[in-house]
Amino acid sequence: MRVAIASGKGGTGKTTVAANLARVAARRRLSVQLLDCDVEEPDCALFLRPRIRSRPFVEVPVPVVDEAACTHCGICADVCAFRAIVSLPSTVLVFPELCHACGACAVLCPQDAITEEPRRTGQLEIGEANGIAMVTGVLDVGEAKSPPVIRAVKERLDPQADLVIIDAPPGTSCPVIESVRDADLVVLVTEPTPFGLHDLRLAVEMVRALELPCVIVVNRSDVGDGALAEYCRQEDLPVVMEIPYDRALAESYARGALAVDALSGYRDLFDGLLDRLDGIVSGSGADPQAPADHAEVSR
Amino acid sequence: MNELVVISGKGGTGKTSVVAALSRLAGRSVLADCDVDAADLHLVMSPEPGEPHEFSGRSQAVADPERCTSCGLCVEHCRFSALSLDPLRVDGIACEGCGLCARICPEEALTMQPVVNGEWRLSQTSWGPLVHAALGIAEDNSGKLVTLVRAEARRVADEAGLHLIIVDGSPGIGCPVIASLSGASMVLVVTEPTIAGRHDLGRVLGLVQHFHLPFAVCINKYDLNAEMAQEIEAGASEAGARFVARIRHDRAVTDAMVAGKSVIDRSREGAAADLIEMWTQLSDELQAVALEEQGR
């Protein structure tokens, strides 16, 4: 089962859900892989503290112009849709940070004066944390394009794993699409506030555009108003877990502890979530329309 | 003219609530919502919405399957796996609009056409004009739309003779954030005293320093973990922050947001008092930055 954890709005609890879910699954002796695709701000490792085995670079091809062969015809600059290459009378300038690595300049140069060389834009951290295989993508600071790093993380997806959890970045644009596109199920984490609801609507539209099934986790479920519940009902979106606001949870998160380890009540809650997701993906058992599990937390 | 850009690295630290409060405190200014991927500022500004304007940030390949002879040249060269044959089809979500396929197709079965991938508006609020935008779902080029929103905000500020633009930025450190930073007068980074907040702050400050921009840090909900807040404060000062403000955890902030308001509209105590204190420091620093710029 491949489950992507996403959200329109940032800071709703994606990482909390991804990391705790991974932990309860590993405790059941399932083979679990966690892919952290929030490569601009990858935070899962702060909670799971994996032993890192290797750190391969992520590289993208960028054009290199052989000035000796170049006739300065300017075709490369004309064909570049991203204005990453500029042809001047005596030289050709390449702006690697604008390049999308489409290869058009190299393919269309009549002199074959353009080759491509790899340029580093990020790094992977591959490791293991208490039975959870982890791959974290880390975009280099100053780099604008996260999709190549996300693709590199996804290339490490283990097709043999019982459960693959993909922690996606916030939003609804290209990096999110890249992260969630081949998941069996998308879990959208939100909160019952106007910001949470507004951004959830966008996220649901995105998931539907990709024709993926999705379910909802409501974090801080007792703050805000009832508009979110009403929206989920109208749109037939199954709410698979609700986490009421809990200062102890916020504090354990703040110091980097996992709720399922540090606080009572959360292990059952996340075990319930895992069962429910499993039921939905396998199409058996749990009725997605049944009422969600609520946290029963000793305070 | 001063442009204050509010960003956070980590999402959900309270950027938009901070911007909403600043809009109330700063006097009439131009507001620009550059979180084009999930623009929420309008929800707490009660805007009189302006006309939508279309935004086209890219082109996309369009297939004419009738002309296709299935030679496969396009599929072989497309780096984005956006093309398939029999019949020829373009995956609009995967296509990045590079145009290579259209140029190499011997049968002219592919053409490039501009796509509308967002819209923007100039709306009016009680606290000043608001430029806001929405990127289409599953779209690319958020950076271009951010650049457009900022340019529009500058034009509006010039025309109306307003001296401050407050920009609500995106989470992260990628394309839209980079587009919101170039040429800013000052950056305010909103963080939270959590292990993730601290980690992400380090990365976003790296980016701000990369652009050599003056910055201040705001630790929202600092009392959630006072020890972590102290560490963050020390780290931020060492990195060159002009000042570090602290805002206490106060449910009134969320309650105000749920009512479509800013906490400043309802109170002068609690988090509101902290925000007022922060604005005093910010306005001093904005003046200082403006003077430094004149001196140059």
Chai-1 contact restraints between the chains, C-beta under 6 A:
chainA,res_idxA,chainB,res_idxB,connection_type,confidence,min_distance_angstrom,max_distance_angstrom,comment,restraint_id
A,G8,B,A38,contact,1.0,0.0,6.0,A-B,restraint_1
A,K9,B,A38,contact,1.0,0.0,6.0,A-B,restraint_2
A,G10,B,G11,contact,1.0,0.0,6.0,A-B,restraint_3
A,G10,B,G12,contact,1.0,0.0,6.0,A-B,restraint_4
A,G10,B,P171,contact,1.0,0.0,6.0,A-B,restraint_5
A,G11,B,G11,contact,1.0,0.0,6.0,A-B,restraint_6
A,G11,B,G12,contact,1.0,0.0,6.0,A-B,restraint_7
A,E40,B,G172,contact,1.0,0.0,6.0,A-B,restraint_8
A,E40,B,I173,contact,1.0,0.0,6.0,A-B,restraint_9
A,E40,B,G174,contact,1.0,0.0,6.0,A-B,restraint_10
A,E41,B,G9,contact,1.0,0.0,6.0,A-B,restraint_11
A,E41,B,K10,contact,1.0,0.0,6.0,A-B,restraint_12
A,E41,B,G172,contact,1.0,0.0,6.0,A-B,restraint_13
A,E41,B,D200,contact,1.0,0.0,6.0,A-B,restraint_14
A,D43,B,A196,contact,1.0,0.0,6.0,A-B,restraint_15
A,L46,B,I195,contact,1.0,0.0,6.0,A-B,restraint_16
A,L46,B,A196,contact,1.0,0.0,6.0,A-B,restraint_17
A,L46,B,H199,contact,1.0,0.0,6.0,A-B,restraint_18
A,A81,B,G97,contact,1.0,0.0,6.0,A-B,restraint_19
A,A81,B,C98,contact,1.0,0.0,6.0,A-B,restraint_20
A,A81,B,G99,contact,1.0,0.0,6.0,A-B,restraint_21
A,H100,B,E96,contact,1.0,0.0,6.0,A-B,restraint_22
A,C102,B,R79,contact,1.0,0.0,6.0,A-B,restraint_23
A,C102,B,C98,contact,1.0,0.0,6.0,A-B,restraint_24
A,C102,B,L100,contact,1.0,0.0,6.0,A-B,restraint_25
A,G103,B,R79,contact,1.0,0.0,6.0,A-B,restraint_26
A,A104,B,C98,contact,1.0,0.0,6.0,A-B,restraint_27
A,A104,B,L100,contact,1.0,0.0,6.0,A-B,restraint_28
A,V141,B,R203,contact,1.0,0.0,6.0,A-B,restraint_29
A,V141,B,G206,contact,1.0,0.0,6.0,A-B,restraint_30
A,V141,B,L207,contact,1.0,0.0,6.0,A-B,restraint_31
A,G142,B,H210,contact,1.0,0.0,6.0,A-B,restraint_32
A,A144,B,G174,contact,1.0,0.0,6.0,A-B,restraint_33
A,A144,B,C175,contact,1.0,0.0,6.0,A-B,restraint_34
A,A144,B,I178,contact,1.0,0.0,6.0,A-B,restraint_35
A,S146,B,G174,contact,1.0,0.0,6.0,A-B,restraint_36
A,P170,B,G11,contact,1.0,0.0,6.0,A-B,restraint_37
A,P170,B,P171,contact,1.0,0.0,6.0,A-B,restraint_38
A,G171,B,D37,contact,1.0,0.0,6.0,A-B,restraint_39
A,G171,B,A38,contact,1.0,0.0,6.0,A-B,restraint_40
A,T172,B,D37,contact,1.0,0.0,6.0,A-B,restraint_41
A,T172,B,I137,contact,1.0,0.0,6.0,A-B,restraint_42
A,S173,B,D37,contact,1.0,0.0,6.0,A-B,restraint_43
A,S173,B,L135,contact,1.0,0.0,6.0,A-B,restraint_44
A,S173,B,E139,contact,1.0,0.0,6.0,A-B,restraint_45
A,S173,B,S142,contact,1.0,0.0,6.0,A-B,restraint_46
A,C174,B,D140,contact,1.0,0.0,6.0,A-B,restraint_47
A,I177,B,I93,contact,1.0,0.0,6.0,A-B,restraint_48
A,I177,B,A138,contact,1.0,0.0,6.0,A-B,restraint_49
A,T193,B,M257,contact,1.0,0.0,6.0,A-B,restraint_50
A,T193,B,V258,contact,1.0,0.0,6.0,A-B,restraint_51
A,P194,B,L43,contact,1.0,0.0,6.0,A-B,restraint_52
A,F195,B,D40,contact,1.0,0.0,6.0,A-B,restraint_53
A,H198,B,D40,contact,1.0,0.0,6.0,A-B,restraint_54
A,D199,B,A38,contact,1.0,0.0,6.0,A-B,restraint_55
A,E205,B,I137,contact,1.0,0.0,6.0,A-B,restraint_56
A,M206,B,I137,contact,1.0,0.0,6.0,A-B,restraint_57
A,M206,B,A138,contact,1.0,0.0,6.0,A-B,restraint_58
A,A209,B,I137,contact,1.0,0.0,6.0,A-B,restraint_59
A,A209,B,A138,contact,1.0,0.0,6.0,A-B,restraint_60
A,V223,B,T254,contact,1.0,0.0,6.0,A-B,restraint_61
A,G224,B,V258,contact,1.0,0.0,6.0,A-B,restraint_62
A,D225,B,V258,contact,1.0,0.0,6.0,A-B,restraint_63
A,A250,B,L224,contact,1.0,0.0,6.0,A-B,restraint_64
A,Y253,B,T194,contact,1.0,0.0,6.0,A-B,restraint_65
A,A254,B,T194,contact,1.0,0.0,6.0,A-B,restraint_66
A,A254,B,L224,contact,1.0,0.0,6.0,A-B,restraint_67
A,A254,B,N225,contact,1.0,0.0,6.0,A-B,restraint_68
A,G256,B,I195,contact,1.0,0.0,6.0,A-B,restraint_69
